[in-house]
């Protein structure tokens, strides 16, 4: 990857390109969300002396007009890889929230294959952690899977409707803010498996931030997969499922500090 890092002024969601060896934090939102959900964290990264970029996946948020049945996990992984490639960032940390864990896992595989040395770390925030051949549907409970597959079938395989943000543990103004902005999730990503090299990814610096106040079910498989696993760094935050909304200061500190978190024993 070309490393032409001329200083840029802050434009939109992009912080100026780093002039030192620090990586850029690439923030990948979860289902029904968009880049907007990271808006409270971006200035905090900047205040701490780091650079962060919140991208918007195809078909949701400000790109909801592109919603279609053709969007799949490869589409969203390409959103991430092409963002890194276009900005010519030589070092990145991929941060995925919820469904975004599926995306950064697939994107990490592509980055490690095509651009060795660019990916520095993976940070999962209350996120799904798939293994090769697993889909988002495959790391959820049978009941959740049944309901979502039925909804997708009923609308021609186009979308999954957003839940009330109350399910994310949000209340009052935060709940209203998220509910106003949520958009339908492309259904094509739901049962589409990742194609990755599990052994190669196991060598990557990976951290998991578990939202222990989360009232949303569906993450049990991924949490069990990482908690107590000596290949993972594990942290806990007392918050609902959307800490970037409800606890931005604490979350940013954890994301940055996860680099020095020891592996579990």
HUVEN-V700262 format. One record per residue. N is the residue number from 1. SS is DSSP state (h for helix, s for strand, l for the rest). OMEGA is omega in whole degrees, -180 to 180 (* if undefined). D_LAST is the distance of its C-alpha to the last C-alpha in Angstrom with 2 decimals. Layout:
n/ss/omega/d_last
N/SS/OMEGA/D_LAST
N/SS/OMEGA/D_LAST
This chain:
n/ss/omega/d_last
1/l/179/35.75
2/l/-177/38.44
3/l/177/37.23
4/l/-172/40.34
5/l/175/38.94
6/l/-179/42.16
7/l/178/41.68
8/l/173/42.34
9/l/179/43.37
10/l/-180/41.35
11/s/179/42.61
12/l/-177/41.61
13/l/-175/37.83
14/s/172/37.22
15/l/-179/36.35
16/l/-179/37.97
17/l/-176/36.43
18/l/178/34.24
19/l/178/36.05
20/l/-176/32.96
21/l/180/29.90
22/l/178/27.98
23/l/173/27.22
24/s/175/28.93
25/s/-180/26.95
26/s/-172/28.40
27/s/-176/28.20
28/s/-176/28.63
29/l/178/29.77
30/l/-177/29.34
31/l/177/32.06
32/l/-179/35.41
33/l/177/34.48
34/l/179/35.54
35/h/-179/35.00
36/h/-174/36.63
37/h/-179/33.53
38/h/-171/31.92
39/h/180/35.06
40/h/-179/33.70
41/h/-174/30.70
42/h/179/32.64
43/h/180/34.44
44/h/174/31.26
45/h/-178/29.70
46/h/179/33.01
47/h/179/33.22
48/l/178/29.83
49/l/-179/31.23
50/l/-177/29.60
51/s/-178/31.31
52/s/179/30.70
53/s/177/32.62
54/s/180/32.73
55/s/-180/34.20
56/l/-179/36.00
57/l/-178/35.46
58/l/173/38.63
59/l/179/40.38
60/l/178/39.00
61/h/-178/39.56
62/h/177/42.15
63/h/-180/42.19
64/h/180/42.95
65/h/180/46.37
66/h/-179/44.76
67/l/177/43.44
68/l/179/44.27
69/l/-177/43.30
70/l/-179/42.55
71/l/178/39.43
72/l/-176/36.26
73/h/178/32.67
74/h/177/34.09
75/h/-177/36.34
76/h/176/33.59
77/h/178/31.40
78/h/175/34.58
79/h/-178/35.08
80/h/-177/31.89
81/h/-178/32.50
82/h/176/36.14
83/h/179/35.39
84/h/-179/33.19
85/h/-177/35.83
86/h/-179/38.77
87/h/177/37.48
88/l/177/36.55
89/l/-178/33.27
90/l/-178/31.69
91/l/-180/28.14
92/s/169/26.71
93/s/178/23.73
94/s/-179/24.15
95/s/-177/23.43
96/s/178/24.04
97/s/174/24.76
98/l/176/25.00
99/l/179/27.09
100/h/175/26.59
101/h/175/23.18
102/h/-176/25.30
103/h/-177/27.45
104/h/177/25.00
105/h/179/23.28
106/h/179/26.71
107/h/179/27.80
108/h/179/24.80
109/h/-179/25.84
110/h/180/29.36
111/h/-179/28.53
112/h/-180/26.38
113/h/-174/29.25
114/h/-175/32.21
115/l/-178/31.04
116/l/177/28.36
117/l/-180/26.74
118/l/-179/27.75
119/s/-179/24.57
120/s/-176/22.02
121/s/171/19.53
122/s/177/19.26
123/s/-180/18.78
124/s/179/19.10
125/s/-179/20.66
126/l/-167/20.76
127/l/174/21.47
128/l/180/21.81
129/l/-177/19.55
130/l/169/21.76
131/l/-177/21.50
132/l/178/24.55
133/l/179/27.60
134/l/176/26.41
135/l/174/28.49
136/l/178/28.11
137/h/-176/29.98
138/h/179/27.66
139/h/176/24.57
140/l/-179/26.64
141/l/-179/27.98
142/h/-179/31.12
143/h/178/33.25
144/h/180/32.32
145/h/-179/32.88
146/h/-178/36.25
147/h/-177/37.51
148/h/176/36.65
149/h/179/38.07
150/h/179/41.21
151/h/180/41.59
152/h/179/41.30
153/h/-177/43.83
154/h/-179/46.20
155/l/176/46.43
156/l/178/46.69
157/l/-176/43.07
158/l/-171/43.25
159/s/168/41.02
160/s/-176/38.81
161/l/180/40.10
162/l/175/37.99
163/l/173/36.94
164/l/-179/37.90
165/h/173/35.40
166/h/179/35.35
167/h/178/32.83
168/h/-180/30.49
169/l/-179/30.82
170/l/180/33.45
171/l/174/36.68
172/h/-176/39.92
173/h/179/40.49
174/h/178/37.02
175/h/-180/37.57
176/h/-179/41.05
177/h/-180/39.95
178/h/180/37.44
179/h/180/39.89
180/h/-172/42.63
181/h/-179/40.64
182/l/177/38.84
183/l/179/40.43
184/l/180/40.23
185/s/177/37.35
186/s/-177/38.44
187/h/-176/38.15
188/h/180/37.88
189/h/-168/34.21
190/l/-176/33.29
191/l/-179/33.50
192/l/-174/33.15
193/l/173/30.16
194/l/176/28.10
195/l/-172/28.61
196/l/174/25.63
197/l/-176/23.83
198/h/-177/20.39
199/h/180/19.31
200/h/-180/20.63
201/h/179/19.03
202/h/179/15.56
203/l/-179/16.18
204/l/176/17.04
205/s/-176/15.25
206/s/178/14.56
207/s/178/13.94
208/s/177/14.71
209/s/-177/16.68
210/s/177/17.29
211/s/-171/20.68
212/l/175/20.25
213/l/-176/24.02
214/l/178/24.86
215/l/-178/27.64
216/l/178/27.75
217/l/176/26.68
218/l/-179/25.77
219/l/-174/22.19
220/h/-178/20.58
221/h/-178/19.88
222/h/179/18.15
223/h/179/16.07
224/h/-178/14.94
225/h/-175/14.26
226/h/-177/11.75
227/l/-178/10.21
228/l/-179/6.92
229/l/-176/7.41
230/l/177/5.24
231/l/-176/8.80
232/l/167/9.33
233/s/-172/9.62
234/s/179/10.55
235/s/178/13.41
236/s/175/16.07
237/s/179/19.78
238/l/-178/22.34
239/l/171/24.94
240/l/-173/26.65
241/l/-178/26.18
242/l/-177/28.05
243/h/177/26.45
244/h/177/28.33
245/h/-172/31.40
246/h/-177/30.54
247/l/-174/27.99
248/h/-178/28.54
249/h/-179/27.92
250/h/-179/24.51
251/h/-179/23.49
252/h/178/24.75
253/h/180/22.93
254/h/180/19.59
255/h/179/20.50
256/h/-177/21.52
257/h/-178/18.68
258/h/179/15.95
259/h/-176/16.61
260/h/177/15.00
261/l/180/12.07
262/l/174/8.84
263/l/177/6.48
264/l/179/3.77
265/l/*/0.00
